[in-house]
Amino acid sequence: QVQLVESGGGVVQAGGSLRLSCAASGRAFDRLLVAWIRQAPGKDREFVTGISESGGRSVYVDSVKGRFTISRDNAKNTVYLEMNSLKPEDTPIYYCAAGRRTVVRTYQPTTYEYWGQGTQVTVSS
């Protein structure tokens, strides 16, 4: 079992920056794919970015490319999401999710096995 705890959310003005963290405990974290997934009220969860087990490869949804950066420190069992040039549409709850490569379909949120409780990001215009 894996426990994920997000932190770093808050209120920021458009154009500003935030850094989210996802701290993991439990089974071998460095054997799991990790993603940041967001959900706005009344909408489905949306894949934002994901990172490979070693951190050597990452992917992003088009709307955040060039603005968001995902990274991980396996020695600290932590994944980060650096968010720059924030827009009001970046506002929803952000979840950290993880899973085994044999189970996860990277861009499909429902396939992730482990989830954090979420952290709210609010971008004011």
Backbone torsions as a table, in degrees:
resi	resn	phi	psi	omega
1	GLN	NA	147.8	-179.4
2	VAL	-126.7	134.8	174.1
3	GLN	-110.4	132.7	-179.4
4	LEU	-121.3	134.4	179.8
5	VAL	-131.0	117.9	178.9
6	GLU	-90.7	154.1	173.9
7	SER	-154.2	165.7	174.4
8	GLY	105.7	-5.5	178.6
9	GLY	-69.0	169.3	179.0
10	GLY	166.7	-164.3	-179.3
11	VAL	-107.1	132.9	-179.2
12	VAL	-144.7	151.0	176.8
13	GLN	-79.4	154.8	176.5
14	ALA	-54.3	136.0	-176.4
15	GLY	93.1	-11.3	-178.5
16	GLY	-84.2	-172.1	-175.7
17	SER	-133.5	152.7	172.4
18	LEU	-144.0	153.8	174.6
19	ARG	-124.6	118.6	176.6
20	LEU	-95.7	147.9	176.2
21	SER	-125.5	148.8	176.5
22	CYS	-131.9	109.7	-179.9
23	ALA	-98.3	132.1	-175.6
24	ALA	-115.1	148.9	172.3
25	SER	-140.0	157.3	179.9
26	GLY	113.8	-139.4	-174.0
27	ARG	-65.8	172.3	-173.3
28	ALA	-51.6	103.6	-177.6
29	PHE	-66.0	-34.4	-176.7
30	ASP	-74.5	3.5	174.9
31	ARG	-104.8	7.2	-175.8
32	LEU	-115.3	140.6	165.6
33	LEU	-72.9	145.0	179.9
34	VAL	-130.4	143.2	-179.5
35	ALA	-138.1	158.3	167.0
36	TRP	-108.1	129.1	-176.7
37	ILE	-130.3	138.2	-177.8
38	ARG	-122.8	157.2	-178.9
39	GLN	-143.6	120.9	174.9
40	ALA	-89.4	155.9	-179.8
41	PRO	-55.0	129.9	176.7
42	GLY	77.2	5.1	-179.0
43	LYS	-120.0	162.7	176.2
44	ASP	-72.0	159.3	174.9
45	ARG	-66.5	140.6	-175.9
46	GLU	-120.4	125.9	174.2
47	PHE	-64.8	133.6	179.5
48	VAL	-109.6	-52.8	-177.9
49	THR	-160.6	152.6	178.5
50	GLY	-141.1	159.3	-177.6
51	ILE	-138.3	144.5	-178.3
52	SER	-72.7	172.8	-174.6
53	GLU	-59.1	-41.4	-178.3
54	SER	-86.6	-14.0	-175.9
55	GLY	89.7	2.9	-175.4
56	GLY	-79.8	-15.0	-178.7
57	ARG	-136.9	138.6	177.6
58	SER	-140.9	154.7	178.1
59	VAL	-133.7	154.1	-176.8
60	TYR	-138.2	147.9	170.1
61	VAL	-72.1	150.0	-172.5
62	ASP	-56.6	-35.4	-174.1
63	SER	-66.9	-15.6	-178.5
64	VAL	-116.9	-2.9	-179.3
65	LYS	-59.0	134.8	-178.6
66	GLY	84.4	-11.6	-179.3
67	ARG	-113.8	-35.7	-176.9
68	PHE	-108.5	146.8	176.0
69	THR	-136.2	125.7	176.6
70	ILE	-101.0	143.6	176.9
71	SER	-150.4	165.6	178.1
72	ARG	-144.5	150.5	175.2
73	ASP	-125.3	96.7	-175.8
74	ASN	-66.8	-25.3	176.8
75	ALA	-66.0	-27.2	178.8
76	LYS	-105.0	2.7	-178.0
77	ASN	52.6	45.6	-174.9
78	THR	-136.8	141.2	172.9
79	VAL	-117.8	142.3	-177.6
80	TYR	-119.8	153.7	171.4
81	LEU	-132.3	109.2	176.3
82	GLU	-90.8	121.7	-176.9
83	MET	-118.4	119.1	179.7
84	ASN	-119.2	164.2	178.9
85	SER	48.9	48.4	-175.3
86	LEU	-65.2	145.1	-179.6
87	LYS	-119.4	157.8	177.9
88	PRO	-55.0	-32.8	180.0
89	GLU	-72.6	-6.4	174.9
90	ASP	-86.0	10.1	-167.2
91	THR	-67.2	-28.8	-164.7
92	PRO	-64.9	-173.4	175.3
93	ILE	-72.8	135.4	178.9
94	TYR	-107.1	129.6	179.1
95	TYR	-113.5	141.8	168.2
96	CYS	-93.8	133.1	-179.2
97	ALA	-137.0	151.2	-177.6
98	ALA	-144.9	160.3	177.9
99	GLY	-176.1	169.2	179.8
100	ARG	-78.4	146.9	-179.6
101	ARG	-58.5	-32.8	-178.5
102	THR	-74.0	-12.3	-176.9
103	VAL	-111.5	-39.7	-171.7
104	VAL	-77.4	138.9	164.5
105	ARG	-106.4	110.8	-165.0
106	THR	-44.1	-48.7	-172.4
107	TYR	-90.1	4.0	-177.4
108	GLN	-110.9	100.8	-175.6
109	PRO	-54.2	-35.0	-175.6
110	THR	-67.2	-12.5	-177.7
111	THR	-89.4	-7.6	-179.9
112	TYR	-75.6	142.3	-171.2
113	GLU	-90.1	-32.6	-173.5
114	TYR	-126.6	140.5	-175.3
115	TRP	-135.4	145.7	168.8
116	GLY	-85.9	-178.3	-177.4
117	GLN	-85.7	-11.9	178.1
118	GLY	95.0	153.2	175.4
119	THR	-137.0	135.4	-174.8
120	GLN	-83.2	132.8	172.0
121	VAL	-117.9	127.7	178.8
122	THR	-124.4	120.9	179.2
123	VAL	-110.9	116.9	-178.3
124	SER	-94.2	143.9	-178.8
125	SER	-88.7	NA	NA
